[in-house]
Amino acid sequence: MTGPYWLGRDEACEVALAANNVSRRHASIEIVPDGLQITDVSSNGTLVNNFVLRKATRIVPSNSVTLTTGAYVVSVRESS
């Protein structure tokens, strides 16, 4: 499955993060031909490999990425 995989406060997200400064659906990750596509839909933004992403999409040309939202640091790695 290529996604999208959701991070957020909502229990329906694939990665549920229980914190008030995390939006219900904070950000999504999707596997695309060029790497990993990260989309931030939150009010507070997401750090993507230390790059601030706010209400935008970024493609990381890699099979791994580190996302920071609120007090959480999430490492994502595409498995083969």
C-alpha positions as CSV (number, residue, x, y, z in Angstrom):
1,M,0.0,0.0,0.0
2,T,1.4,3.4,-0.9
3,G,-0.8,5.5,1.4
4,P,-1.7,8.1,2.3
5,Y,-0.8,7.3,5.9
6,W,-2.1,9.9,8.4
7,L,-0.5,11.3,11.5
8,G,-2.7,13.1,13.9
9,R,-4.7,13.2,17.2
10,D,-7.7,11.2,15.7
11,E,-7.6,7.6,16.6
12,A,-8.5,6.7,13.0
13,C,-5.0,7.9,11.9
14,E,-2.4,5.3,11.2
15,V,-0.1,7.0,13.6
16,A,-2.2,8.5,16.5
17,L,-0.4,11.2,18.5
18,A,-2.2,12.2,21.7
19,A,-1.3,15.9,22.2
20,N,-3.3,19.1,22.1
21,N,-0.9,20.8,19.8
22,V,-1.3,18.0,17.2
23,S,-4.3,18.4,14.8
24,R,-6.8,15.7,14.4
25,R,-5.4,15.0,10.9
26,H,-2.1,16.7,11.0
27,A,-0.1,15.4,8.1
28,S,0.0,12.6,5.6
29,I,2.7,10.5,4.0
30,E,2.5,8.8,0.7
31,I,4.9,6.7,-1.4
32,V,5.3,8.3,-4.8
33,P,7.7,7.4,-7.7
34,D,10.1,10.2,-6.6
35,G,10.3,9.4,-2.9
36,L,8.0,10.2,0.0
37,Q,5.3,12.9,-0.3
38,I,4.5,14.7,2.9
39,T,1.4,16.9,3.1
40,D,0.8,19.2,6.1
41,V,-2.8,20.2,6.7
42,S,-2.4,21.3,10.3
43,S,-2.6,24.6,12.1
44,N,0.9,24.4,13.6
45,G,2.9,23.0,10.8
46,T,5.3,20.0,10.6
47,L,9.1,19.8,10.5
48,V,10.2,17.6,7.6
49,N,13.9,16.7,8.0
50,N,14.2,20.1,9.9
51,F,12.4,22.0,7.0
52,V,9.2,23.8,8.1
53,L,6.1,22.7,6.2
54,R,2.9,24.6,6.7
55,K,-0.3,23.8,4.7
56,A,1.8,22.5,1.8
57,T,3.2,19.4,0.2
58,R,6.9,18.4,-0.1
59,I,8.4,15.4,-1.9
60,V,11.5,14.0,-0.1
61,P,13.6,12.2,-2.7
62,S,14.5,9.4,-0.3
63,N,12.9,6.3,1.3
64,S,13.1,7.7,4.8
65,V,12.1,11.0,6.5
66,T,11.9,12.4,10.0
67,L,8.8,14.4,11.0
68,T,8.5,16.5,14.1
69,T,5.1,17.7,15.3
70,G,4.5,18.9,18.8
71,A,6.6,16.9,21.2
72,Y,6.7,13.9,18.8
73,V,9.5,12.9,16.4
74,V,8.4,10.2,13.9
75,S,10.9,8.4,11.7
76,V,9.4,6.9,8.6
77,R,11.2,4.4,6.4
78,E,9.8,2.7,3.3
79,S,10.2,-1.0,3.6
80,S,11.0,-3.2,0.7
